[in-house]
Amino acid sequence: MSEYSSLLSDLAENITNEDLEQLKSACKEDIPEDQSNTITSSKEWFNYLEKNDKLAQDNLSYIEHIFEISRRPDLLTRVIEYRTTVLKISEDDEIDTKLTRIPSAKKYKDIIRQPSEDEIIKLAPPPKKA
């Protein structure tokens, strides 16, 4: 399985039916309603986007945009990691390339990252009732 196929499979596993409806709604200008109604899985959604030149192994900007406006930074971060590690497009290069239109996407990396022990705020136990 190619790394691109692996990425799409990983993304598909993390998209629920409810998420799919939201994602389809976010791209309603690009998917006619009658076509949208026939898409019932995230894999079908990815296939549709590929057939209509909205998604390719080296062109991920459309789904990055959809994930950002759908408030799915977890999925967006996975796409960005693929782009920077597999396609070797760094955050510095991303402004100069057609592969992304979201120079602000790097802000999501910190949102997804797990905090270190030092960053976790410890709360005191609630006061005991007298």
C-alpha positions, 0 to 999 in steps of 0.5 A: 500500500502506498503512503498516499493510500495509507493516508486516505485509509487513516483519514477514512477510519477517523471520519464518522457518518456524521463527520462525512455529512459535515464534510460533504456540506463543506464542499457543496459548491463542488459536489452537486446535491444529487452526487452528494446523496450517493456518497455514503462513505468517506472512501467514496468521498475521497474517490469522488474528489480524486475523479474530479481533480480535487484530490491527488497524491501531490495535491492535498490543498482542497481537503486541507481547506475542507478539514480546516473549515469543518473544524477537524484539526486532527485530520488536517494535521495528519495531511500536513504531516504527510505533506512534510514527511512524504512529499518533503514540503516544509512549512517554509516552502508551503507558501510557495507551492500549490499543495496548500493554500493554508499557510496558517495550518501549522498552528494546528500542530500545537493544538494536537500535540500532547502537553508535557508534564510541565505544561499540565495544570494541576488543580487542587482538590475541591474543598471539603464540606464542613 
